[in-house]
Amino acid sequence: MDLPLALGESVGAAVYVCTACMAMVIFVSPHVLRVPAAVFSRDALAYLVAVCLTAKAIVDSTFRLSEAFILIAWCVCVRL
């Protein structure tokens, strides 16, 4: 399995959702959408940390169970 390719696919999919899909939602929405800066910053930081943790995990071309639990714990902590 090509782990850098998998990371690239994940990053590419997330960037697409954050840009193209959000732009389409804003475009078709009948109401003015306002996203608080704190919410956007929290999500952007959470995504950046998750990508860095994933990149660190695949440097040695293996993915350990402990690294998977760390990523899951990070996602849970961000949403609390």
C-alpha positions in Angstrom: 0.0 0.0 0.0 1.3 3.4 -0.9 0.8 5.5 2.3 1.9 8.9 0.9 -0.6 8.4 -1.9 -3.3 7.7 0.7 -2.4 10.8 2.6 -2.5 12.9 -0.6 -6.0 11.5 -1.4 -7.2 12.4 2.1 -5.8 15.9 2.0 -7.2 16.4 -1.5 -10.6 15.3 -0.6 -10.7 17.5 2.5 -9.5 20.5 0.5 -12.2 19.9 -2.1 -14.9 19.7 0.6 -13.7 22.8 2.3 -13.5 24.8 -0.9 -15.8 23.7 -3.7 -18.6 22.1 -1.7 -18.8 25.0 0.8 -18.8 27.5 -2.1 -21.7 25.6 -3.7 -23.7 25.6 -0.4 -23.1 29.3 0.1 -24.1 30.0 -3.5 -27.4 28.1 -3.4 -28.4 29.2 0.2 -31.3 31.6 0.2 -30.0 33.2 3.5 -26.8 35.1 4.2 -24.5 32.6 5.9 -22.1 33.8 8.5 -19.5 31.5 10.0 -17.9 32.8 13.2 -14.2 33.2 12.9 -13.6 31.1 16.1 -15.4 28.1 14.6 -13.6 28.4 11.3 -10.2 28.8 13.0 -10.9 25.8 15.3 -11.8 23.5 12.4 -8.8 24.7 10.3 -6.4 24.1 13.3 -8.0 20.7 14.0 -7.5 19.7 10.3 -3.9 21.0 10.3 -3.0 19.0 13.4 -4.7 15.9 12.1 -2.8 16.1 8.8 0.5 16.6 10.7 -0.2 13.6 13.0 -1.1 11.5 10.0 2.1 12.5 8.2 4.2 11.8 11.3 2.6 8.4 11.6 3.4 7.4 8.0 7.0 8.6 8.0 8.1 5.0 8.7 5.5 3.5 6.3 3.7 1.8 9.1 0.5 2.7 11.0 0.3 1.5 14.6 -2.8 1.0 16.6 -1.6 3.6 19.1 -1.4 6.2 16.3 -4.9 5.4 15.2 -6.2 5.9 18.8 -4.3 9.2 19.0 -6.1 10.5 15.9 -9.5 9.3 17.1 -8.8 11.0 20.5 -7.8 14.2 18.8 -11.1 14.2 16.8 -13.1 13.6 19.9 -11.3 16.3 21.9 -11.8 18.9 19.1 -15.5 18.3 19.1 -16.0 18.7 22.8 
